[in-house]
Amino acid sequence: MTYAETLTYLYHNLPMFQRVGALAYKKDLTNTLQLCEALGNPQRKFKSIHIAGTNGKGSTSHMLAAILQTAGYKTGLYTSPHLKEFTERIRVDGKEVSQEFVVDFVKRIKPSIESIKPSFFEITVAMAFDYFAKEQTDIAVIETGLGGRLDSTNIIHPVLSIITNISWDHMDLLGDTLSKIAFEKAGIIKEGVPVVVSERQDEVAHVFTEKANGTKSKITFASDVYKITRTSRGQYDLARQNQQSMSIVTDLTGGYQAKNIPGVLCAIDELRLGGLTISDEHLHQGLKNTITLTGLKGRWQTIETNPLIICDTGHNEAGIKEILTQIKETKFDQLH
């Protein structure tokens, strides 16, 4: 098959959430486990960081990947969904997976696809893990697709788990209360693996604490550790207890990044404790060049300056409210 034919096969022959909704959501990890078993369990061949949450996990994933790349680690990045091209989902050091690899992977694993009958997302997860293993990545940043506990990505055993924030999200699948939704996201917390929660939310904090206690995992609420003040677009002052405050500059200029940056900083603190060598200079340069290093699209992205055209994304009420806040801060005569 050509690349176009391969994508058609993936999109139309496999259940895809964006096309068929809840029918594509498998409340079971069996398919992913079987696919990866057929591939020689590539997910065991690299270190990983696992990220869940309602909003902010994409930005957090890209910021962490940029910092790790800057520190000299060969860094995998798996995110979803894509905005323009399927290959955006799988990257190593900011470079998208090749179309040739996608075609070859589907050809290699087609017998398993026919017998296991996985969803579109389960296939892409297995593809990402296979690619990261073949590329011999040092570490991969893995973003969940939907939820956490039963998400296909949850077959990994990461060195760190991160949960960004919780708001109303896929209630038909994850639950009709914030606590139930938080319980599903908390499912990525693994035995003995530290977890960073970006934002302490009183309604759901106990869910994460109870889960972390049960798995004997160190838990850090980043908003308790770092107090952040936005000074201008893309610029923040951060204060940590008993330490000198520092200024952060990022090319992600959306004000909502104030909720994500403390989680990123606490994640770096944990990775340093775990033995990774990441200097303050790596941290600053990674944050300053996240878009350039990773190719992130659609986070308060300037498409055109005359007239000013901004591209941003949000898939739920909380996300759209953040976009509206940004619009109010933007000067304009006419708004479309």
C-alpha positions in Angstrom: 0.0 0.0 0.0 1.0 3.6 -0.5 1.1 6.0 2.4 -2.3 7.4 1.4 -3.8 3.9 1.1 -2.3 2.9 4.5 -4.0 5.9 6.2 -7.3 5.0 4.5 -6.9 1.5 5.8 -6.2 2.8 9.4 -9.0 5.4 9.3 -11.8 3.4 7.7 -11.2 -0.2 8.7 -10.4 0.4 12.4 -12.7 2.0 15.0 -11.6 5.6 15.4 -12.9 7.8 18.3 -13.2 10.9 16.1 -15.3 9.0 13.6 -17.5 6.6 15.7 -17.2 7.9 19.2 -17.5 5.6 22.2 -17.6 2.5 20.1 -13.9 3.0 19.5 -13.1 3.2 23.3 -11.9 -0.2 24.5 -12.3 -0.5 28.3 -9.5 -3.1 28.3 -5.8 -3.2 27.6 -5.8 -6.7 26.1 -5.5 -5.6 22.5 -2.6 -3.3 23.1 -0.8 -5.9 25.2 -1.3 -8.5 22.4 -0.1 -6.1 19.7 3.0 -5.2 21.7 3.7 -8.9 22.5 3.7 -9.5 18.7 6.2 -6.7 18.3 8.5 -8.0 21.1 7.3 -5.6 23.7 9.0 -2.5 22.5 7.6 -0.4 25.4 10.1 -2.1 27.7 13.1 -1.0 25.7 13.1 2.7 26.6 12.4 4.9 29.7 9.1 6.8 29.6 7.2 9.6 31.3 3.4 9.2 31.3 1.1 12.2 31.2 -2.7 12.3 31.8 -5.2 15.1 32.5 -8.1 16.9 31.0 -6.4 20.0 29.7 -2.7 20.9 29.4 -1.2 17.5 28.9 -0.2 18.3 25.3 1.6 21.5 26.2 3.2 19.8 29.2 4.4 16.9 27.0 6.0 19.2 24.5 7.7 21.4 27.1 9.2 18.3 28.8 10.3 16.8 25.5 12.0 20.1 24.5 13.9 20.3 27.8 15.0 16.7 27.6 16.1 17.2 24.0 18.1 20.3 25.0 19.7 18.2 27.8 21.0 15.9 25.1 18.6 12.9 25.5 17.2 11.3 22.4 13.6 12.0 23.2 10.4 10.3 21.9 7.1 12.1 22.0 3.7 10.5 21.5 0.6 12.8 21.4 -2.9 12.8 20.0 -4.9 13.7 18.1 -3.0 15.2 15.2 -4.0 18.5 13.7 -2.8 18.4 10.1 -0.9 15.1 9.5 -0.9 11.7 11.0 2.8 11.6 11.5 2.6 14.5 14.1 1.6 11.9 16.7 5.0 10.2 16.8 8.3 12.2 16.9 11.9 11.7 18.0 13.8 14.9 18.8 11.0 16.9 17.2 11.2 15.0 13.9 8.0 13.3 12.8 7.9 9.6 12.0 8.5 9.0 8.3 5.6 8.0 6.0 7.8 5.0 5.0 7.9 3.7 8.6 4.1 4.0 8.9 3.6 2.0 5.7 6.1 -0.6 6.7 4.7 -1.0 10.2 1.2 -1.6 9.0 2.4 -4.1 6.5 4.4 -5.9 9.1 1.6 -6.1 11.7 -1.3 -6.6 9.4 -1.8 -10.2 10.3 -2.0 -9.2 13.9 -4.5 -6.4 13.0 -6.7 -8.9 11.2 -6.7 -11.4 14.1 -6.8 -9.0 17.1 -9.1 -6.3 15.5 -7.7 -3.4 17.5 -8.9 0.2 17.4 -7.2 3.0 15.5 -5.7 4.3 18.7 -4.4 1.0 19.8 -2.6 0.6 16.5 -1.0 4.1 16.8 0.2 3.4 20.4 1.9 0.1 19.3 3.4 2.0 16.3 4.8 4.7 18.5 6.4 2.2 21.0 7.8 0.2 18.1 9.3 3.3 16.5 10.8 4.6 19.8 12.4 1.2 20.4 13.9 1.0 16.9 15.2 4.6 17.1 16.8 3.7 20.5 15.3 6.6 22.3 16.7 7.4 25.7 13.3 8.5 27.0 9.9 9.0 25.6 7.1 11.3 26.8 3.8 9.5 26.4 0.5 11.4 26.5 -2.7 9.4 27.2 -5.5 9.6 24.7 -8.6 9.4 26.8 -8.7 8.9 30.6 -5.8 6.9 31.9 -6.6 3.7 33.8 -7.9 1.9 30.6 -6.1 4.0 28.1 -4.0 2.0 25.6 -0.8 3.8 26.7 -1.2 2.5 30.2 0.8 -0.6 29.5 4.1 1.3 30.1 5.9 1.4 33.5 7.2 5.0 33.5 9.9 6.6 35.6 7.4 9.4 36.3 3.7 10.0 36.1 2.2 13.5 35.6 -1.5 14.5 35.9 -2.2 18.1 34.6 -5.7 19.1 35.7 -9.2 17.7 36.0 -12.4 19.2 34.5 -15.5 17.9 32.8 -14.3 15.6 30.0 -15.9 12.6 28.2 -18.4 12.1 31.0 -20.2 9.3 29.1 -17.0 7.2 29.3 -15.1 8.5 32.4 -17.9 9.2 34.8 -20.4 11.9 35.8 -18.5 13.5 38.7 -15.1 15.1 38.8 -14.0 12.5 41.4 -14.8 9.7 39.0 -13.0 11.4 36.1 -10.0 12.0 38.5 -10.1 8.3 39.4 -9.7 7.3 35.7 -6.8 9.7 35.3 -5.2 8.5 38.5 -5.0 5.1 36.9 -1.6 5.9 35.4 0.0 6.0 38.9 2.2 2.9 39.2 3.7 1.1 42.1 6.6 3.0 43.5 6.7 5.5 40.6 6.6 9.2 41.7 3.7 11.3 40.5 3.4 15.1 39.9 0.0 16.7 39.9 0.2 20.1 38.2 -2.6 21.8 40.0 -4.1 21.1 43.4 -7.9 21.1 43.1 -9.7 20.6 46.4 -12.5 18.6 44.8 -10.2 15.8 43.5 -6.9 16.1 45.4 -7.9 13.2 47.8 -8.4 10.9 44.8 -4.8 11.3 43.8 -3.5 11.1 47.4 -5.3 7.9 48.1 -4.1 6.3 44.9 -0.5 7.4 45.5 -0.7 6.1 49.1 -2.0 2.7 47.8 0.9 2.4 45.3 3.5 3.8 47.7 4.2 6.5 45.2 5.7 9.9 46.2 3.1 12.6 45.2 3.8 16.3 44.6 1.2 18.9 44.0 3.2 21.4 41.8 1.0 24.4 42.6 2.0 24.0 46.3 5.7 24.0 45.4 5.9 26.8 42.8 4.0 30.0 43.0 3.8 31.5 39.5 3.1 35.1 38.4 2.6 36.0 34.7 4.5 39.2 34.0 3.7 39.4 30.2 3.0 37.1 27.3 5.2 34.0 27.6 7.0 35.4 30.7 6.6 34.3 34.3 8.2 34.7 37.7 8.3 31.6 39.8 9.0 31.4 43.5 9.8 28.3 45.4 9.9 28.1 49.2 13.3 29.1 50.6 14.8 29.6 47.2 15.5 32.6 45.0 12.7 33.3 42.5 13.4 32.8 38.9 12.1 34.2 35.6 10.8 31.8 32.9 10.4 32.7 29.2 8.5 30.3 26.9 7.4 30.5 23.3 4.0 29.1 24.3 2.4 32.5 25.0 -1.1 31.4 26.1 -1.8 32.6 29.6 -3.2 29.1 30.5 0.4 27.8 30.5 0.6 29.2 34.1 -1.2 26.1 35.1 1.2 23.8 33.3 4.7 25.3 34.0 4.8 24.4 37.8 4.1 20.8 36.8 6.9 20.8 34.3 9.3 22.3 36.8 8.4 19.7 39.5 8.7 17.0 36.9 12.3 18.1 36.1 13.0 18.2 39.8 11.9 14.5 40.0 13.8 13.5 36.9 17.0 15.0 38.4 16.4 13.0 41.6 16.1 10.0 39.4 19.5 10.5 37.9 18.9 12.5 34.7 21.3 15.4 34.1 19.3 18.5 33.3 20.8 21.9 34.1 19.0 25.2 34.6 20.3 26.3 31.3 18.7 23.2 29.6 15.5 24.0 31.4 15.4 27.6 30.3 16.4 26.9 26.7 13.9 24.1 26.3 11.0 26.2 27.5 12.1 29.2 25.4 12.2 27.0 22.2 9.5 24.4 22.8 7.7 25.1 19.4 11.0 25.1 17.4 12.3 21.9 19.1 9.1 19.9 19.0 7.0 21.3 16.2 4.0 21.9 18.5 1.0 23.4 16.7 -2.2 25.0 17.8 -1.4 26.5 21.2 -2.2 30.2 20.8 -0.2 30.0 17.5 0.2 33.0 15.3 -0.6 31.9 11.8 -0.6 35.4 10.3 0.2 38.9 11.6 -1.7 41.2 9.1 -4.5 40.5 9.8 -3.7 38.8 13.1 -4.8 35.2 12.8 -4.5 32.9 15.9 -4.9 29.1 16.0 -5.8 27.5 19.4 -7.4 24.3 20.5 -9.9 23.3 23.1 -12.1 20.2 23.4 -14.2 21.0 26.4 -15.8 23.8 28.4 -12.7 24.5 30.6 -10.4 24.7 27.5 -12.7 27.0 25.6 -13.0 29.3 28.7 -9.2 29.6 28.7 -9.3 30.6 25.0 -12.0 33.3 25.7 -9.7 34.7 28.5 -6.9 35.0 25.9 -9.2 36.7 23.4 -10.1 39.3 26.0 -6.4 40.1 26.5 -5.9 40.6 22.7 -6.3 44.1 21.1 -8.5 44.2 18.1 -11.0 46.4 16.2 -12.9 43.6 14.7 -13.0 40.0 15.9 -13.9 37.1 13.8 
